[in-house]
Amino acid sequence: MEIIERVSQLNSGMKIPRIGFGTAASPQNIIQMKQAVATALKVGYKHFDTASIYGTEPALGEALSEAFRNGIAKRDDVFVTSKMYAADHDDPVSALKTSLKNLQLEYLDLYLIHWPINLRKGVSHPSPKEEDFLPLDIESIWRGMEQCVELGLTKSIGVSNFSSKKIGDLLSYAKISPAVSQVEMHPLWQQKKLRDYCSNANIHVSAYSPLGAFGTYYGSNSVMENSVLREIAEKHGRTVAQVLLRWGLEQGVSVLPKSYNSCRITENYQVFEWSLTEEDHEKISKLPQKKIVRREGLINSTTSPYKTIQDLWDGEI
Ligand SMILES: NC(=O)c1ccc[n+]([C@@H]2O[C@H](COP(=O)([O-])OP(=O)(O)OC[C@H]3O[C@@H](n4cnc5c(N)ncnc54)[C@H](OP(=O)(O)O)[C@@H]3O)[C@@H](O)[C@H]2O)c1
C-alpha cells in the first residue's frame, strides 16, 4: 500500500494538511456548518477552507474559537485558508484584516487571490454586470498579498483559479512565490498541465470540488456517477467519494471536500488506510475531460479582461 503523508511541505516553509474541510454551500446553514466543523475536528480534519464571499468566516471563527477554548484543538494545530474577494483587490491588507476579525484569528495559514478579476466595491454577484468590472493589475494585488506576509497576517499566500500562464506572469515579478494554487480538480478534470507547471515551480496544488461539486447548483453529478469510478469503488469496497479523494492524494495534491453531514465527513476522511492500484490509475487517466466550474459569467466583450472562456483560462479548458 502506498503510504500517503498527511501533510505536504509548502515553499513558504509551512506544512499544509492534505485533507481540507470545504465550507462553500448554498444556501448556507450556519448552525449546521458549526456542528460540522466540530465533527470534523473530532474526526481529525486540521485544514479548513473558507473565503470572504462564502459568508462562512464568522461561523468557522466561532466553531474554532469554541474548540480552542474547550481544549479540543490548538491554534497551531489547525490550518486555516481564506480568500480575498475580487471587490477587495484595491487593499489586500484591509481585506485580510476583515477576514481575521470574522474568523477571530490573529493570523491565517494561507491567503489566496480567489479569482483573477477586479470588481467594483460592494459587488457580490457571481455573474457581475459589465459596469461591475474594473481594470485588472495582478502585480499590484500581489504586492499587497506580499505585504500581508510581511505584516505577519498570514503565513503563506497563493492563488486560485489561475492558469499556468497567469502563474508564470506572476512569478516573473513576485518577491514571494505563491505557495499554493487552488483549482478545480478531480478525475474528470485532472489539470495535468497546471500540475506539471506547479510541480516545476515548487507550488503546491489544492483540489477544490474534488467530488465534482456533487448536488450543488454550480456543480455536476457526472463525477460521482461515473461508471468507471463506481466499478473501482465497488472493487475496493469503498465509496466513489473515497476513490475520488484517494486519487487526489495519490496524485500529490491536497483535497478539499465539503460536507456538513457527519457520516459523510467521517467517510471522506477514511482515505489513508488503503490505496488504488496501478490498473485503477491507468483507467482513471483515460477518462474524458470536462471542466465543471467554467464561470462564463466572468466574460464580456467590453469591460472584463476576458472576452472569451479561452481567455479566462488561457486555453486550459
Ligand atoms: N477556490 C475556488 O474558487 C473554489 C470553488 C469551489 C469550491 N472551493 C472550495 O472547495 C470546497 C469543496 O468544493 P465544493 O463544495 O464545490 O464541492 P465538493 O466537495 O466536490 O462536493 C460537495 C458536495 O458533495 C456532497 N458530499 C460530500 N461528501 C459526500 C459523500 N461522501 N457522498 C456523497 N455526497 C457527498 C456535499 O453534500 P453534503 O454537505 O450534504 O454532504 C456537497 O453537496 C468548497 O467547499 C470550498 O471550500 C473553492
The ligand as a Tripos MOL2 file, in Angstrom:
@<TRIPOS>MOLECULE
LIG
   48    52     1     0     0
SMALL
NO_CHARGES

@<TRIPOS>ATOM
      1 N1        -11.3010   28.4850   -4.9760 N.am      1 LIG1
      2 C1        -12.4750   28.3550   -5.5110 C.2       1 LIG1
      3 O1        -12.8730   29.1080   -6.4280 O.2       1 LIG1
      4 C2        -13.3970   27.2800   -5.0240 C.ar      1 LIG1
      5 C3        -14.5080   26.9110   -5.8010 C.ar      1 LIG1
      6 C4        -15.3120   25.8870   -5.3200 C.ar      1 LIG1
      7 C5        -15.0330   25.2710   -4.1130 C.ar      1 LIG1
      8 N2        -13.9550   25.6840   -3.3520 N.ar      1 LIG1
      9 C6        -13.6560   25.0460   -2.0290 C.3       1 LIG1
     10 O2        -13.6190   23.6510   -2.1730 O.3       1 LIG1
     11 C7        -14.5950   23.0580   -1.3090 C.3       1 LIG1
     12 C8        -15.1710   21.8100   -1.9190 C.3       1 LIG1
     13 O3        -15.7430   22.0450   -3.1820 O.3       1 LIG1
     14 P1        -17.3010   22.0350   -3.4360 P.3       1 LIG1
     15 O4        -18.0100   22.3790   -2.1740 O.co2     1 LIG1
     16 O5        -17.5460   22.8760   -4.6390 O.co2     1 LIG1
     17 O6        -17.6480   20.5590   -3.8980 O.3       1 LIG1
     18 P2        -17.3210   19.0510   -3.4640 P.3       1 LIG1
     19 O7        -16.5820   18.9990   -2.1910 O.co2     1 LIG1
     20 O8        -16.7670   18.4140   -4.6680 O.co2     1 LIG1
     21 O9        -18.8010   18.4890   -3.2640 O.3       1 LIG1
     22 C9        -19.6260   18.9290   -2.2200 C.3       1 LIG1
     23 C10       -20.9800   18.2390   -2.3630 C.3       1 LIG1
     24 O10       -20.8230   16.8280   -2.2310 O.3       1 LIG1
     25 C11       -21.6360   16.3350   -1.1660 C.3       1 LIG1
     26 N3        -20.8460   15.2870   -0.4950 N.ar      1 LIG1
     27 C12       -19.7480   15.4600    0.2770 C.ar      1 LIG1
     28 N4        -19.2410   14.2780    0.6510 N.ar      1 LIG1
     29 C13       -20.0330   13.3260    0.0940 C.ar      1 LIG1
     30 C14       -20.0310   11.9160    0.1120 C.ar      1 LIG1
     31 N5        -19.0980   11.2270    0.7750 N.pl3     1 LIG1
     32 N6        -21.0160   11.2560   -0.5670 N.ar      1 LIG1
     33 C15       -21.9660   11.9500   -1.2490 C.ar      1 LIG1
     34 N7        -22.0260   13.3010   -1.3110 N.ar      1 LIG1
     35 C16       -21.0590   13.9710   -0.6390 C.ar      1 LIG1
     36 C17       -21.9200   17.5330   -0.2820 C.3       1 LIG1
     37 O11       -23.1530   17.4150    0.3580 O.3       1 LIG1
     38 P3        -23.2960   17.2530    1.9660 P.3       1 LIG1
     39 O12       -22.7410   18.5020    2.5910 O.co2     1 LIG1
     40 O13       -24.7720   17.1050    2.1440 O.co2     1 LIG1
     41 O14       -22.5290   16.0170    2.3480 O.co2     1 LIG1
     42 C18       -21.9660   18.6630   -1.3150 C.3       1 LIG1
     43 O15       -23.2280   18.7290   -1.9430 O.3       1 LIG1
     44 C19       -15.6240   24.1870   -1.1420 C.3       1 LIG1
     45 O16       -16.4960   23.9450   -0.0780 O.3       1 LIG1
     46 C20       -14.7200   25.3680   -0.9770 C.3       1 LIG1
     47 O17       -14.1760   25.4040    0.3220 O.3       1 LIG1
     48 C21       -13.1230   26.6600   -3.8120 C.ar      1 LIG1
@<TRIPOS>BOND
     1     1     2 1
     2     2     3 2
     3     2     4 1
     4     4     5 ar
     5     4    48 ar
     6     5     6 ar
     7     6     7 ar
     8     7     8 ar
     9     8     9 1
    10     8    48 ar
    11     9    10 1
    12     9    46 1
    13    10    11 1
    14    11    12 1
    15    11    44 1
    16    12    13 1
    17    13    14 1
    18    14    15 2
    19    14    16 1
    20    14    17 1
    21    17    18 1
    22    18    19 2
    23    18    20 1
    24    18    21 1
    25    21    22 1
    26    22    23 1
    27    23    24 1
    28    23    42 1
    29    24    25 1
    30    25    26 1
    31    25    36 1
    32    26    27 ar
    33    26    35 ar
    34    27    28 ar
    35    28    29 ar
    36    29    30 ar
    37    29    35 ar
    38    30    31 1
    39    30    32 ar
    40    32    33 ar
    41    33    34 ar
    42    34    35 ar
    43    36    37 1
    44    36    42 1
    45    37    38 1
    46    38    39 2
    47    38    40 1
    48    38    41 1
    49    42    43 1
    50    44    45 1
    51    44    46 1
    52    46    47 1
@<TRIPOS>SUBSTRUCTURE
     1 LIG1         1 GROUP 0 **** ****
